[in-house]
Amino acid sequence: MYTFSSKLKTFSFILMLLGVLGIGYGFLTAPKTIQDVETILKAEEAHHEGGHEATASTHEAHDAKADAEHKEHVLHQLQNKPWAALYVACIFFLLISLGVLAFYGIQQVAQAGWSPVLFRVMQGITAYLPVGSVIFFIFLVLCGLHYNHLFVWLDNDVVAHDKLLQGKVGYLNFPFWIIRAAVFLIGWNTYRYFSRKNCLAQDESTDNSNYKKNFNISAMFLVFFIVTESIMSWDWIMSVDPHWFSTLFGWYVFASFFVSGITTICMITLYLKSKGYLENVNTSHIHDLAKFMFGMSVFWTYLWFSQFMLIWYANIPEEITYFITRIEVYNLPFFGALVMNFVFTILILINTDFKRVSWILVMAGTIILLGHYIDFFNMIMPATVGDRWFIGISEIASVFFFLGLFIFVVFTALTKAPLVPKRNPFIEESKHFHY
């Protein structure tokens, strides 16, 4: 049985505490009134001599109404910043656990012989899914109650003056949106609950009935998952920019959080191995996880390039605005994510020997996770914060809080059951797996 070390537990609490303090600071320092915005704009003008785009546009306004609208827009952007930072971290860690759950379901349906020794690690990571789901659902409800302006289509005044949004109101409306979210989260967590229950019951069973149950419900889950994942990506990410759409977006989001989930499995497995646990996990298991990290990174890059290249080549105004904003205003994080998630990964993990070296995998895994956090940052921030972005206290604190919570929940879950399933039909094959 795994024992949650006091040092790691204290570390998780420190992260959560720092996160709460930083998140609180971000909300307290966000501007509250138009007067606060005027002060900020004047300060920017003084420091940059009118070079800032928002300040310049303010001075180019030809009447008081346009000036007031611009200031209100800047106010919403600055007020959105701590909310958006919290949202990016919240959805990122939620989807990591969902990615691991999908990977676990695939292993069950494929009847994979190499992976059963890692099942309890996967189940420990998915233990975050119920906790993350509750927090995320509350966040969505707060959006619907207009505590922020992350989703502009939730504002009736905006919709009233936007014909495109009026055409989407049958789908993008709060009751239907929140019901869909509840169905998705409940469905994912239901599978997570019963798959773990059956896996634990199989340890004490005299036959393979619980394993067969898991096979059947995993097959049903994967069908449910592939549909709901796409819709989730439209609802929770693409709809922050409701004038834009991409038919590749569901796959793109999936690739991002799926590789993040597999990387998390590898990182936690290496940590447990370093502490003397998972003695049946050998370098071949680690090598296979690294191959998945490499392969899914290439798949993510393929989707990144396909989405970008086709939209760039077609040059349709409704589509290219998405990338113009990211290239002109978010140049560093936009192309930085590509370097972190593709160039760096290719250079390191293409080498077969490196896939078995723990410190190299930890380094590569850290870069991959940071890179995909930046990827989610790029998906959400431009539409919610605009040119008012920077990675500051709110962003770092939000990551700290959810990372601390993730560590606490996952490693607590790992203490609840033996780290090796006893009666999985493929457990002996997994223990003796060699690549």
C-alpha positions as CSV (number, residue, x, y, z in Angstrom):
1,M,0.0,0.0,0.0
2,Y,1.2,3.5,-0.8
3,T,1.7,6.0,2.0
4,F,1.2,9.7,1.3
5,S,4.4,11.3,2.6
6,S,4.0,14.2,4.9
7,K,6.5,16.3,2.8
8,L,4.4,15.9,-0.3
9,K,1.2,16.6,1.6
10,T,2.6,19.7,3.1
11,F,3.9,20.8,-0.3
12,S,0.3,20.4,-1.7
13,F,-1.1,22.5,1.1
14,I,1.5,25.2,0.6
15,L,0.7,25.3,-3.1
16,M,-3.0,25.7,-2.4
17,L,-2.4,28.4,0.2
18,L,-0.2,30.4,-2.1
19,G,-2.8,29.9,-4.8
20,V,-5.7,31.2,-2.7
21,L,-3.7,34.2,-1.7
22,G,-2.6,35.0,-5.2
23,I,-6.1,34.5,-6.6
24,G,-7.5,36.8,-4.0
25,Y,-4.9,39.4,-4.8
26,G,-5.8,39.2,-8.5
27,F,-9.5,39.8,-7.8
28,L,-8.8,42.6,-5.3
29,T,-6.5,44.5,-7.6
30,A,-8.7,44.2,-10.7
31,P,-10.3,47.6,-11.6
32,K,-13.8,48.1,-10.3
33,T,-15.0,51.2,-12.1
34,I,-14.5,53.2,-15.4
35,Q,-12.5,55.7,-13.3
36,D,-10.0,53.0,-12.5
37,V,-9.7,52.3,-16.2
38,E,-9.1,55.9,-17.0
39,T,-6.3,56.0,-14.5
40,I,-4.7,52.9,-16.1
41,L,-5.0,54.3,-19.6
42,K,-3.5,57.6,-18.6
43,A,-0.6,55.9,-17.0
44,E,0.0,53.8,-20.1
45,E,-0.1,56.9,-22.2
46,A,2.5,58.5,-20.0
47,H,4.8,55.5,-20.0
48,H,4.4,54.5,-23.7
49,E,3.6,57.9,-25.2
50,G,0.5,56.6,-26.9
51,G,2.1,53.5,-28.3
52,H,-0.3,51.1,-26.6
53,E,-3.0,50.0,-29.0
54,A,-5.9,50.4,-26.5
55,T,-4.7,53.9,-25.5
56,A,-4.3,55.0,-29.1
57,S,-7.8,53.8,-30.0
58,T,-9.2,55.7,-27.1
59,H,-7.7,59.0,-28.4
60,E,-8.9,58.2,-31.9
61,A,-12.5,57.9,-30.8
62,H,-14.5,60.7,-32.4
63,D,-17.2,61.1,-29.8
64,A,-17.9,60.5,-26.1
65,K,-20.1,57.4,-26.8
66,A,-17.2,55.6,-28.6
67,D,-14.8,56.7,-25.8
68,A,-17.2,55.3,-23.1
69,E,-17.7,52.1,-25.0
70,H,-14.0,51.5,-25.3
71,K,-13.4,52.2,-21.6
72,E,-16.2,49.8,-20.7
73,H,-14.6,47.2,-23.0
74,V,-11.2,47.6,-21.3
75,L,-12.9,47.4,-17.9
76,H,-14.5,44.0,-18.9
77,Q,-11.1,42.7,-20.1
78,L,-9.2,43.7,-17.0
79,Q,-12.0,42.3,-14.8
80,N,-11.9,39.1,-16.8
81,K,-8.2,38.6,-16.3
82,P,-8.4,36.9,-12.8
83,W,-11.5,34.9,-13.9
84,A,-9.8,33.8,-17.1
85,A,-6.6,32.8,-15.3
86,L,-8.7,30.7,-12.9
87,Y,-10.7,29.2,-15.8
88,V,-7.7,28.1,-17.7
89,A,-6.1,26.3,-14.7
90,C,-9.5,24.8,-13.7
91,I,-10.3,23.3,-17.1
92,F,-6.7,22.2,-17.7
93,F,-6.5,20.0,-14.6
94,L,-10.0,18.8,-15.1
95,L,-9.2,17.7,-18.6
96,I,-6.0,16.0,-17.6
97,S,-8.0,13.7,-15.4
98,L,-10.5,13.2,-18.2
99,G,-7.7,12.4,-20.6
100,V,-6.4,9.7,-18.2
101,L,-9.9,8.3,-17.9
102,A,-10.1,8.0,-21.7
103,F,-6.7,6.3,-21.8
104,Y,-7.8,3.9,-19.1
105,G,-11.0,3.1,-21.0
106,I,-9.0,2.5,-24.2
107,Q,-6.8,0.0,-22.3
108,Q,-9.8,-1.9,-21.1
109,V,-11.5,-2.1,-24.5
110,A,-8.2,-3.0,-26.3
111,Q,-7.6,-5.7,-23.6
112,A,-4.0,-4.4,-23.5
113,G,-1.6,-6.7,-21.9
114,W,1.2,-4.2,-21.0
115,S,-0.7,-1.7,-18.9
116,P,-2.6,-3.4,-16.0
117,V,0.3,-2.7,-13.6
118,L,-0.4,1.0,-14.2
119,F,-4.2,0.8,-13.7
120,R,-4.2,2.0,-10.1
121,V,-2.0,5.0,-11.0
122,M,-4.6,5.9,-13.7
123,Q,-7.4,5.4,-11.2
124,G,-5.6,7.6,-8.7
125,I,-5.3,10.4,-11.2
126,T,-9.0,10.1,-12.2
127,A,-9.9,10.5,-8.6
128,Y,-9.5,14.2,-9.3
129,L,-12.3,14.1,-11.8
130,P,-15.2,14.4,-9.3
131,V,-13.5,17.2,-7.3
132,G,-12.6,19.1,-10.5
133,S,-16.1,18.6,-11.9
134,V,-17.8,20.2,-8.9
135,I,-15.5,23.2,-9.0
136,F,-15.8,23.6,-12.7
137,F,-19.6,23.3,-12.7
138,I,-19.8,26.0,-10.0
139,F,-17.6,28.1,-12.2
140,L,-19.9,27.7,-15.1
141,V,-22.9,28.6,-12.9
142,L,-21.1,31.8,-11.8
143,C,-20.6,32.6,-15.5
144,G,-24.3,32.2,-16.1
145,L,-25.0,34.5,-13.1
146,H,-22.9,37.2,-14.8
147,Y,-20.1,37.3,-12.3
148,N,-17.8,37.7,-15.3
149,H,-17.8,38.3,-19.0
150,L,-15.9,35.3,-20.3
151,F,-18.8,34.1,-22.5
152,V,-20.2,37.2,-24.3
153,W,-23.2,35.2,-25.6
154,L,-24.5,35.0,-22.0
155,D,-25.0,38.8,-22.1
156,N,-28.5,39.5,-23.6
157,D,-27.5,43.1,-24.4
158,V,-24.6,41.8,-26.6
159,V,-26.8,39.3,-28.3
160,A,-29.5,41.9,-29.0
161,H,-27.0,43.8,-31.2
162,D,-25.3,40.8,-32.8
163,K,-27.2,39.0,-35.6
164,L,-24.7,36.1,-35.7
165,L,-25.2,35.4,-32.0
166,Q,-29.0,35.7,-32.5
167,G,-28.8,32.9,-35.0
168,K,-27.0,30.7,-32.4
169,V,-29.2,31.4,-29.5
170,G,-31.1,28.1,-29.8
171,Y,-27.9,26.3,-28.9
172,L,-25.9,29.0,-27.0
173,N,-28.3,29.8,-24.2
174,F,-27.6,29.3,-20.5
175,P,-30.2,26.6,-19.6
176,F,-29.3,24.3,-22.5
177,W,-25.6,25.0,-22.0
178,I,-25.6,24.2,-18.2
179,I,-27.7,21.1,-18.8
180,R,-25.2,19.8,-21.3
181,A,-22.4,20.5,-18.9
182,A,-24.2,18.5,-16.2
183,V,-24.8,15.6,-18.5
184,F,-21.2,15.5,-19.6
185,L,-19.7,15.7,-16.1
186,I,-22.2,13.2,-14.6
187,G,-21.6,10.7,-17.4
188,W,-17.8,10.9,-17.1
189,N,-17.9,10.5,-13.4
190,T,-20.4,7.7,-13.5
191,Y,-18.0,5.6,-15.7
192,R,-15.1,6.6,-13.4
193,Y,-17.0,5.4,-10.3
194,F,-18.2,2.0,-11.7
195,S,-15.0,1.2,-13.5
196,R,-13.0,1.6,-10.3
197,K,-15.6,-0.3,-8.3
198,N,-15.4,-3.2,-10.7
199,C,-11.6,-3.2,-10.8
200,L,-11.4,-3.3,-7.0
201,A,-14.1,-6.0,-6.9
202,Q,-12.1,-8.1,-9.4
203,D,-9.3,-8.4,-6.8
204,E,-11.6,-10.4,-4.5
205,S,-13.5,-12.2,-7.2
206,T,-13.2,-15.9,-8.1
207,D,-14.0,-15.3,-11.8
208,N,-13.7,-12.6,-14.5
209,S,-17.2,-11.2,-14.3
210,N,-16.1,-7.8,-13.0
211,Y,-13.5,-7.6,-15.7
212,K,-16.1,-8.3,-18.3
213,K,-18.4,-5.7,-16.8
214,N,-15.5,-3.1,-17.1
215,F,-15.0,-4.1,-20.8
216,N,-18.6,-3.5,-21.6
217,I,-19.0,-0.2,-19.8
218,S,-15.7,1.0,-21.2
219,A,-16.9,0.4,-24.7
220,M,-20.1,2.4,-24.0
221,F,-18.1,5.1,-22.2
222,L,-15.7,5.6,-25.2
223,V,-18.7,6.2,-27.5
224,F,-20.2,8.6,-25.0
225,F,-16.8,10.3,-24.6
226,I,-16.0,10.9,-28.2
227,V,-19.3,12.6,-28.7
228,T,-19.4,14.7,-25.5
229,E,-15.7,15.6,-25.8
230,S,-16.3,17.4,-29.1
231,I,-19.4,19.2,-27.8
232,M,-17.6,20.1,-24.6
233,S,-14.8,21.7,-26.6
234,W,-17.4,23.9,-28.5
235,D,-19.3,24.8,-25.3
236,W,-16.4,25.5,-22.9
237,I,-13.6,26.7,-25.1
238,M,-14.6,27.6,-28.6
239,S,-17.7,29.6,-27.4
240,V,-15.6,32.2,-25.7
241,D,-15.0,33.4,-29.2
242,P,-18.5,32.6,-30.6
243,H,-18.0,34.3,-34.0
244,W,-15.3,31.8,-34.9
245,F,-15.5,28.0,-35.5
246,S,-13.3,25.2,-36.6
247,T,-14.4,21.6,-37.6
248,L,-11.0,20.3,-36.3
249,F,-11.4,22.0,-32.9
250,G,-12.8,19.0,-31.0
251,W,-9.9,16.8,-32.1
252,Y,-7.4,19.5,-31.4
253,V,-8.6,20.0,-27.8
254,F,-8.6,16.2,-27.3
255,A,-5.1,15.8,-28.5
256,S,-3.9,18.5,-26.1
257,F,-5.4,17.1,-22.9
258,F,-4.9,13.4,-23.9
259,V,-1.2,13.8,-24.3
260,S,-1.2,15.8,-21.0
261,G,-3.0,13.0,-19.3
262,I,-0.5,10.3,-20.6
263,T,2.4,12.6,-19.5
264,T,0.9,12.8,-16.0
265,I,0.7,9.0,-15.8
266,C,4.4,8.8,-16.7
267,M,5.4,11.5,-14.3
268,I,3.5,10.0,-11.3
269,T,4.7,6.5,-12.2
270,L,8.3,7.7,-12.2
271,Y,7.8,9.4,-8.8
272,L,6.3,6.3,-7.3
273,K,9.2,4.2,-8.7
274,S,11.7,6.6,-7.2
275,K,10.0,6.0,-3.8
276,G,10.3,2.2,-4.0
277,Y,6.7,1.4,-5.2
278,L,5.5,-0.2,-8.4
279,E,8.3,-2.8,-8.4
280,N,6.5,-4.6,-11.3
281,V,6.8,-1.5,-13.6
282,N,9.9,-1.8,-15.7
283,T,11.7,0.3,-18.3
284,S,9.5,-1.3,-21.0
285,H,6.4,0.1,-19.4
286,I,8.0,3.5,-19.1
287,H,9.2,3.2,-22.7
288,D,5.6,2.6,-23.9
289,L,4.3,5.6,-22.0
290,A,7.0,7.7,-23.6
291,K,6.0,6.4,-27.0
292,F,2.5,7.6,-26.4
293,M,3.8,11.0,-25.3
294,F,5.8,11.2,-28.5
295,G,3.1,9.9,-30.8
296,M,0.3,12.1,-29.4
297,S,2.6,15.2,-29.5
298,V,3.1,14.5,-33.2
299,F,-0.7,14.1,-33.6
300,W,-1.4,17.4,-31.8
301,T,1.1,19.1,-34.1
302,Y,-0.6,17.6,-37.1
303,L,-3.9,19.1,-36.0
304,W,-2.3,22.4,-35.0
305,F,-0.8,22.7,-38.5
306,S,-3.9,21.5,-40.3
307,Q,-6.2,23.9,-38.6
308,F,-3.7,26.9,-39.0
309,M,-2.7,26.1,-42.6
310,L,-6.2,25.6,-44.0
311,I,-7.6,28.7,-42.4
312,W,-4.5,30.8,-43.5
313,Y,-4.7,29.5,-47.0
314,A,-8.4,30.0,-47.4
315,N,-8.1,33.5,-46.0
316,I,-11.8,33.8,-45.1
317,P,-12.2,36.9,-42.9
318,E,-14.5,35.2,-40.4
319,E,-11.9,32.5,-39.8
320,I,-8.5,34.3,-39.9
321,T,-9.3,36.9,-37.2
322,Y,-8.8,34.0,-34.7
323,F,-5.1,33.6,-35.8
324,I,-4.4,37.3,-36.5
325,T,-5.1,38.1,-32.8
326,R,-2.9,35.2,-31.6
327,I,0.0,36.0,-34.0
328,E,0.0,39.8,-33.5
329,V,-1.0,40.0,-29.8
330,Y,0.0,36.6,-28.4
331,N,3.0,35.9,-30.6
332,L,5.3,34.6,-27.9
333,P,2.9,32.1,-26.2
334,F,1.3,31.1,-29.6
335,F,4.5,30.0,-31.2
336,G,6.2,29.2,-27.9
337,A,3.6,26.4,-27.4
338,L,4.5,25.0,-30.8
339,V,8.2,24.9,-29.8
340,M,7.5,23.3,-26.4
341,N,5.0,20.8,-27.6
342,F,6.5,19.8,-30.9
343,V,10.1,20.9,-31.5
344,F,11.4,20.1,-28.0
345,T,9.4,16.9,-27.8
346,I,10.6,15.6,-31.2
347,L,14.3,16.4,-30.4
348,I,14.2,14.6,-27.1
349,L,11.7,11.7,-27.4
350,I,12.6,10.6,-30.9
351,N,15.6,8.8,-29.4
352,T,14.6,5.3,-28.2
353,D,17.2,5.2,-25.4
354,F,15.9,8.6,-24.0
355,K,12.5,7.0,-23.5
356,R,13.9,4.9,-20.7
357,V,15.9,7.6,-18.8
358,S,13.9,8.9,-15.9
359,W,15.4,12.4,-15.6
360,I,15.0,13.0,-19.3
361,L,11.3,12.0,-19.2
362,V,10.7,14.2,-16.2
363,M,12.2,17.1,-18.1
364,A,10.3,16.4,-21.2
365,G,7.1,15.8,-19.3
366,T,7.4,19.1,-17.5
367,I,7.9,20.9,-20.7
368,I,4.9,19.1,-22.3
369,L,2.6,20.0,-19.4
370,L,3.7,23.6,-19.4
371,G,3.4,23.8,-23.1
372,H,-0.2,22.5,-23.1
373,Y,-1.1,24.8,-20.3
374,I,0.1,27.6,-22.6
375,D,-2.0,26.0,-25.4
376,F,-5.2,26.3,-23.3
377,F,-4.1,29.8,-22.4
378,N,-3.9,30.6,-26.1
379,M,-7.3,29.2,-26.7
380,I,-9.1,31.1,-24.0
381,M,-7.3,34.4,-23.2
382,P,-7.4,36.3,-26.5
383,A,-11.2,36.3,-26.6
384,T,-11.6,37.1,-22.9
385,V,-8.7,39.4,-22.0
386,G,-7.6,40.6,-25.4
387,D,-4.4,42.6,-25.5
388,R,-4.5,43.0,-21.7
389,W,-2.8,39.7,-21.1
390,F,0.4,38.9,-19.3
391,I,1.3,35.9,-17.1
392,G,1.2,37.4,-13.7
393,I,0.2,36.6,-10.1
394,S,-3.4,35.5,-11.1
395,E,-2.2,33.0,-13.6
396,I,0.6,31.6,-11.5
397,A,-1.5,31.4,-8.4
398,S,-4.3,29.7,-10.2
399,V,-1.9,27.0,-11.4
400,F,-0.5,26.7,-7.9
401,F,-3.9,26.2,-6.3
402,F,-5.2,23.5,-8.8
403,L,-1.8,21.8,-8.8
404,G,-1.8,21.6,-5.0
405,L,-5.4,20.3,-5.0
406,F,-4.6,17.8,-7.8
407,I,-1.6,16.4,-5.9
408,F,-3.5,16.1,-2.7
409,V,-6.5,14.4,-4.2
410,V,-4.5,12.0,-6.5
411,F,-2.0,10.9,-3.9
412,T,-4.7,10.5,-1.2
413,A,-6.6,8.3,-3.7
414,L,-3.5,6.2,-4.2
415,T,-3.4,5.2,-0.5
416,K,-6.9,3.7,-0.7
417,A,-6.1,0.5,-2.6
418,P,-3.1,-1.7,-3.4
419,L,-1.0,-0.3,-6.3
420,V,-1.2,-3.5,-8.3
421,P,-4.5,-5.2,-9.3
422,K,-4.5,-8.8,-8.1
423,R,-6.8,-10.7,-10.4
424,N,-6.8,-8.8,-13.7
425,P,-6.7,-11.5,-16.4
426,F,-3.6,-9.8,-18.0
427,I,-1.8,-8.9,-14.8
428,E,0.9,-11.6,-15.2
429,E,1.5,-10.7,-18.8
430,S,1.8,-7.1,-17.6
431,K,4.3,-7.9,-14.9
432,H,6.5,-9.7,-17.4
433,F,6.1,-7.2,-20.2
434,H,9.3,-6.6,-22.1
435,Y,9.8,-4.5,-25.2
